[in-house]
Amino acid sequence: MKIAISTDSGQVCPHFGRAPEFTFITIENSEIIGKEVLPNPGHTVGSIPKFLSEQGANYIISGGMGSRAVQFFNQYNIEVITGVEGSIDSVIKEFINGTLEGTDGICTPGAGKGYGIEKIHTEADDDQEQHHH
């Protein structure tokens, strides 16, 4: 199985769509057999779920994520775990041990504006003025 984690400097990124990178972890028989870090391909509607699907991800782990992104991941049969924070290593260990607990880390569209990458201007940015977590 392969999990993707929205990451920033070794930590789970609190804003999924604006994460500078995604860390992909391949796990077999509770052992890590592969790790790859790829840059965020750009924050356009539906592009990141498609990108993660193309990389073979079965799960996405993130701090916060908008409900629309969750719907896109569901279309690709990628399970979403949000409300997660901490180091990549501790999150992976908890995931393997079955102790990783997410929360309702649902973001308002545009809530991450000003954080992480600012690759493109999105419709969500137009919908939000000064809304933050």
C-alpha positions in Angstrom: 0.0 0.0 0.0 1.1 3.6 -0.6 0.3 6.5 1.6 0.8 10.2 0.7 1.4 12.8 3.3 1.2 16.6 2.6 4.5 17.7 4.0 6.6 20.8 4.8 10.1 20.4 6.2 9.6 17.0 7.7 6.2 17.8 9.3 2.6 17.2 8.2 1.5 20.3 6.4 -1.6 22.0 8.0 -2.9 23.2 4.5 -3.1 20.2 2.1 -3.4 22.1 -1.2 -0.6 24.5 -0.4 1.9 21.9 0.9 5.3 22.5 -0.7 5.6 18.7 -1.2 4.1 15.3 -0.8 5.9 12.4 0.9 5.0 9.0 -0.5 5.6 6.0 1.7 5.2 2.4 0.4 4.4 -0.1 3.1 4.4 -3.9 2.8 3.9 -6.3 5.8 4.1 -3.3 8.2 7.5 -2.4 6.9 8.5 0.7 5.0 9.9 -0.4 1.7 10.0 2.9 -0.1 10.0 6.7 0.5 9.8 9.4 -2.1 9.3 13.2 -1.8 7.8 15.0 -4.8 7.0 18.7 -5.1 3.4 19.9 -5.2 2.4 20.0 -8.9 0.2 23.1 -8.4 -3.0 23.9 -6.6 -5.7 23.8 -9.2 -9.1 22.2 -8.7 -8.8 18.4 -8.7 -5.2 18.4 -9.8 -3.6 17.1 -6.6 -6.0 14.1 -6.1 -5.3 13.1 -9.8 -1.5 13.5 -9.2 -1.6 11.4 -6.0 -3.7 8.8 -7.8 -1.2 8.6 -10.6 1.5 8.0 -8.0 -0.5 5.0 -6.8 -1.6 6.5 -3.4 -4.2 4.6 -1.4 -4.3 7.1 1.5 -3.7 10.9 1.9 -2.8 12.2 5.3 -3.0 15.9 5.9 -3.6 18.6 8.5 -6.6 20.3 6.8 -8.5 19.8 3.6 -11.5 21.3 2.0 -14.6 19.2 1.5 -14.4 19.5 -2.3 -10.9 18.0 -2.2 -12.2 15.1 -0.1 -14.8 14.4 -2.8 -12.2 14.3 -5.5 -10.1 11.9 -3.5 -13.2 9.7 -2.9 -13.6 9.6 -6.7 -10.1 8.1 -7.0 -10.7 5.7 -4.2 -8.1 7.3 -2.0 -8.9 7.3 1.7 -8.6 10.7 3.4 -7.2 11.1 6.9 -7.2 14.8 8.1 -6.6 16.6 11.3 -3.2 15.1 11.6 -0.1 16.9 12.8 3.5 16.0 13.8 6.6 14.7 12.2 6.4 12.4 9.2 8.3 9.6 11.0 5.9 9.6 14.0 2.8 9.8 11.7 4.1 6.8 9.6 4.8 4.8 12.8 1.3 5.5 14.1 -0.2 4.6 10.7 1.6 1.3 10.6 0.6 0.5 14.3 -3.0 1.4 13.6 -3.0 4.2 16.2 -3.1 7.2 13.8 -6.2 9.2 14.6 -7.5 12.0 12.4 -10.1 14.6 13.2 -12.4 16.7 11.2 -9.7 18.8 9.6 -12.0 20.3 7.0 -10.8 23.7 5.8 -12.8 26.5 4.3 -11.8 27.1 0.7 -9.0 29.5 0.5 -8.2 29.2 4.2 -4.5 28.4 3.5 -4.0 31.5 1.4 -0.6 33.0 2.2 0.8 29.7 3.5 3.1 27.4 1.6 3.0 27.5 -2.2 1.2 30.2 -4.1 1.5 28.7 -7.5 -1.8 29.9 -9.0 -4.8 32.0 -8.1 -7.9 29.8 -7.6 -11.6 30.4 -7.5 -11.5 29.6 -3.8 -9.2 32.6 -3.3 -11.9 34.8 -4.7 -14.5 33.4 -2.4 -12.6 34.1 0.8 -11.5 37.5 2.1 -9.7 37.2 5.4 -10.8 33.8 6.6 -8.2 31.7 8.4 -8.3 28.7 10.7 
